[in-house]
Amino acid sequence: MEIYKLAVEMADRMSARRALANASFLAVNTMLVAVVGLRSETDVPALLPISVCVAGIAVAACWWFLLRNYRKLSEAKFAVINQIEADHLPVKPFLEEWAVLSEGDAPEVRLVKVKAGLRQLGNVERIVPIVFGLLYVTLLAGRLLPR
């Protein structure tokens, strides 16, 4: 039982760290876009916006890779939690949650449906760093291309 409690607590902590990381990356990216986007071309040396765009692309890429790693770690943690519940516990809160989310479908269909729903949420989360990366590329191109 202690191992199960620890696994659930670790999964919860990881979710909290993921949310904090998302908030931090969002704040950093918003600041970097503001630095480049709100400055006129005559306000700052040309190297500053170029440097900020390159840094922004790197930050967006790091964010995307971090989210991918959190997703893999989360899948592994919940697989372990579900296995502990299935093999050792009379009450199975996480497995029951999956059942409720799948509205009574067969276990195979249920798993596919719930994973698809979670993937959709993960896809939305993954799109944000990509959008920022594309925004930096666009801003960089706007600074580099002659007018």
C-alpha positions as a LaTeX table, in Angstrom:
\begin{tabular}{lrrr}
\hline
Residue & $x$ (\AA) & $y$ (\AA) & $z$ (\AA) \\
\hline
Met1 & 0.00 & 0.00 & 0.00 \\
Glu2 & 2.86 & 2.39 & 0.78 \\
Ile3 & 4.35 & 1.81 & $-2.67$ \\
Tyr4 & 0.99 & 2.62 & $-4.25$ \\
Lys5 & 0.68 & 5.82 & $-2.20$ \\
Leu6 & 4.19 & 6.83 & $-3.22$ \\
Ala7 & 3.48 & 6.15 & $-6.91$ \\
Val8 & 0.32 & 8.26 & $-6.82$ \\
Glu9 & 2.08 & 11.08 & $-4.96$ \\
Met10 & 4.96 & 11.04 & $-7.46$ \\
Ala11 & 2.49 & 11.20 & $-10.37$ \\
Asp12 & 0.75 & 14.16 & $-8.74$ \\
Arg13 & 4.04 & 15.97 & $-8.12$ \\
Met14 & 5.08 & 15.38 & $-11.71$ \\
Ser15 & 1.81 & 16.88 & $-12.96$ \\
Ala16 & 2.39 & 19.94 & $-10.77$ \\
Arg17 & 5.97 & 20.31 & $-12.06$ \\
Arg18 & 4.70 & 20.01 & $-15.62$ \\
Ala19 & 2.13 & 22.77 & $-15.05$ \\
Leu20 & 4.79 & 24.99 & $-13.45$ \\
Ala21 & 7.18 & 24.34 & $-16.35$ \\
Asn22 & 4.43 & 25.22 & $-18.85$ \\
Ala23 & 3.69 & 28.47 & $-17.03$ \\
Ser24 & 7.39 & 29.36 & $-16.90$ \\
Phe25 & 7.99 & 28.61 & $-20.58$ \\
Leu26 & 4.88 & 30.57 & $-21.52$ \\
Ala27 & 6.08 & 33.59 & $-19.53$ \\
Val28 & 9.58 & 33.45 & $-21.04$ \\
Asn29 & 8.23 & 33.10 & $-24.58$ \\
Thr30 & 5.74 & 35.91 & $-24.11$ \\
Met31 & 8.53 & 38.18 & $-22.87$ \\
Leu32 & 10.82 & 37.28 & $-25.78$ \\
Val33 & 8.10 & 37.88 & $-28.36$ \\
Ala34 & 7.33 & 41.22 & $-26.73$ \\
Val35 & 11.01 & 42.23 & $-26.87$ \\
Val36 & 11.18 & 41.53 & $-30.59$ \\
Gly37 & 7.65 & 42.40 & $-31.66$ \\
Leu38 & 7.16 & 45.67 & $-29.81$ \\
Arg39 & 10.44 & 47.29 & $-30.77$ \\
Ser40 & 10.78 & 49.27 & $-33.96$ \\
Glu41 & 13.71 & 48.50 & $-36.18$ \\
Thr42 & 15.39 & 51.80 & $-35.35$ \\
Asp43 & 15.13 & 51.41 & $-31.56$ \\
Val44 & 17.72 & 48.67 & $-31.16$ \\
Pro45 & 20.76 & 47.29 & $-32.92$ \\
Ala46 & 19.90 & 44.65 & $-35.54$ \\
Leu47 & 21.70 & 41.93 & $-33.64$ \\
Leu48 & 19.40 & 42.12 & $-30.60$ \\
Pro49 & 16.14 & 40.99 & $-32.26$ \\
Ile50 & 18.01 & 38.33 & $-34.22$ \\
Ser51 & 19.60 & 37.01 & $-31.03$ \\
Val52 & 16.27 & 37.06 & $-29.21$ \\
Cys53 & 14.58 & 35.14 & $-32.06$ \\
Val54 & 17.31 & 32.50 & $-32.07$ \\
Ala55 & 17.06 & 32.20 & $-28.28$ \\
Gly56 & 13.27 & 31.98 & $-28.58$ \\
Ile57 & 13.52 & 29.14 & $-31.09$ \\
Ala58 & 15.84 & 27.29 & $-28.69$ \\
Val59 & 13.48 & 27.89 & $-25.75$ \\
Ala60 & 10.46 & 26.69 & $-27.75$ \\
Ala61 & 12.34 & 23.55 & $-28.82$ \\
Cys62 & 13.39 & 22.83 & $-25.23$ \\
Trp63 & 9.77 & 23.29 & $-24.10$ \\
Trp64 & 8.51 & 20.86 & $-26.74$ \\
Phe65 & 11.10 & 18.21 & $-25.82$ \\
Leu66 & 10.38 & 18.64 & $-22.11$ \\
Leu67 & 6.66 & 18.13 & $-22.73$ \\
Arg68 & 7.43 & 14.99 & $-24.70$ \\
Asn69 & 9.48 & 13.62 & $-21.83$ \\
Tyr70 & 6.81 & 14.51 & $-19.26$ \\
Arg71 & 4.23 & 12.73 & $-21.41$ \\
Lys72 & 6.31 & 9.55 & $-21.60$ \\
Leu73 & 7.03 & 9.63 & $-17.88$ \\
Ser74 & 3.37 & 10.20 & $-17.09$ \\
Glu75 & 2.29 & 7.25 & $-19.23$ \\
Ala76 & 4.80 & 5.02 & $-17.45$ \\
Lys77 & 3.74 & 6.19 & $-13.98$ \\
Phe78 & 0.05 & 5.60 & $-14.64$ \\
Ala79 & 0.74 & 2.21 & $-16.20$ \\
Val80 & 2.46 & 1.21 & $-12.95$ \\
Ile81 & $-0.34$ & 2.67 & $-10.81$ \\
Asn82 & $-2.98$ & 0.85 & $-12.87$ \\
Gln83 & $-1.06$ & $-2.42$ & $-12.61$ \\
Ile84 & $-0.77$ & $-2.11$ & $-8.82$ \\
Glu85 & $-4.51$ & $-1.46$ & $-8.61$ \\
Ala86 & $-5.37$ & $-4.37$ & $-10.90$ \\
Asp87 & $-3.14$ & $-6.85$ & $-9.07$ \\
His88 & $-3.32$ & $-5.82$ & $-5.41$ \\
Leu89 & $-6.12$ & $-3.44$ & $-4.45$ \\
Pro90 & $-9.80$ & $-4.08$ & $-3.80$ \\
Val91 & $-10.59$ & $-0.45$ & $-4.68$ \\
Lys92 & $-9.25$ & 0.79 & $-8.02$ \\
Pro93 & $-9.76$ & 4.58 & $-8.24$ \\
Phe94 & $-7.62$ & 5.21 & $-11.33$ \\
Leu95 & $-8.92$ & 2.21 & $-13.24$ \\
Glu96 & $-12.47$ & 3.21 & $-12.31$ \\
Glu97 & $-11.78$ & 6.75 & $-13.49$ \\
Trp98 & $-10.78$ & 5.34 & $-16.88$ \\
Ala99 & $-14.02$ & 3.34 & $-16.91$ \\
Val100 & $-16.12$ & 6.42 & $-16.19$ \\
Leu101 & $-14.32$ & 8.41 & $-18.87$ \\
Ser102 & $-15.01$ & 5.70 & $-21.41$ \\
Glu103 & $-18.73$ & 5.48 & $-20.55$ \\
Gly104 & $-18.89$ & 1.72 & $-20.03$ \\
Asp105 & $-17.17$ & 0.53 & $-23.21$ \\
Ala106 & $-15.31$ & $-2.75$ & $-23.35$ \\
Pro107 & $-11.82$ & $-2.48$ & $-21.78$ \\
Glu108 & $-10.04$ & $-2.53$ & $-25.14$ \\
Val109 & $-12.28$ & 0.17 & $-26.62$ \\
Arg110 & $-12.15$ & 2.12 & $-23.36$ \\
Leu111 & $-8.37$ & 2.28 & $-23.36$ \\
Val112 & $-8.29$ & 3.43 & $-26.97$ \\
Lys113 & $-10.91$ & 6.14 & $-26.35$ \\
Val114 & $-9.32$ & 7.49 & $-23.18$ \\
Lys115 & $-5.84$ & 7.50 & $-24.72$ \\
Ala116 & $-7.23$ & 9.32 & $-27.76$ \\
Gly117 & $-8.78$ & 11.96 & $-25.49$ \\
Leu118 & $-5.56$ & 12.38 & $-23.55$ \\
Arg119 & $-3.61$ & 12.59 & $-26.80$ \\
Gln120 & $-5.88$ & 15.41 & $-27.94$ \\
Leu121 & $-5.07$ & 17.36 & $-24.78$ \\
Gly122 & $-1.39$ & 16.52 & $-25.23$ \\
Asn123 & $-1.58$ & 17.65 & $-28.85$ \\
Val124 & $-2.95$ & 21.03 & $-27.81$ \\
Glu125 & $-0.19$ & 21.32 & $-25.23$ \\
Arg126 & 2.43 & 20.39 & $-27.82$ \\
Ile127 & 1.16 & 22.91 & $-30.37$ \\
Val128 & 1.89 & 25.93 & $-28.19$ \\
Pro129 & 5.72 & 25.61 & $-28.32$ \\
Ile130 & 5.49 & 24.94 & $-32.06$ \\
Val131 & 3.43 & 28.10 & $-32.55$ \\
Phe132 & 5.99 & 30.11 & $-30.60$ \\
Gly133 & 8.81 & 28.55 & $-32.64$ \\
Leu134 & 7.07 & 29.49 & $-35.89$ \\
Leu135 & 6.42 & 32.97 & $-34.57$ \\
Tyr136 & 10.13 & 33.40 & $-33.84$ \\
Val137 & 11.02 & 32.15 & $-37.33$ \\
Thr138 & 8.56 & 34.65 & $-38.83$ \\
Leu139 & 9.91 & 37.50 & $-36.70$ \\
Leu140 & 13.46 & 36.51 & $-37.59$ \\
Ala141 & 12.64 & 36.41 & $-41.29$ \\
Gly142 & 11.00 & 39.82 & $-40.98$ \\
Arg143 & 14.17 & 41.23 & $-39.45$ \\
Leu144 & 16.54 & 39.58 & $-41.94$ \\
Leu145 & 14.74 & 39.95 & $-45.25$ \\
Pro146 & 15.17 & 43.25 & $-47.09$ \\
Arg147 & 12.09 & 45.38 & $-47.57$ \\
\hline
\end{tabular}
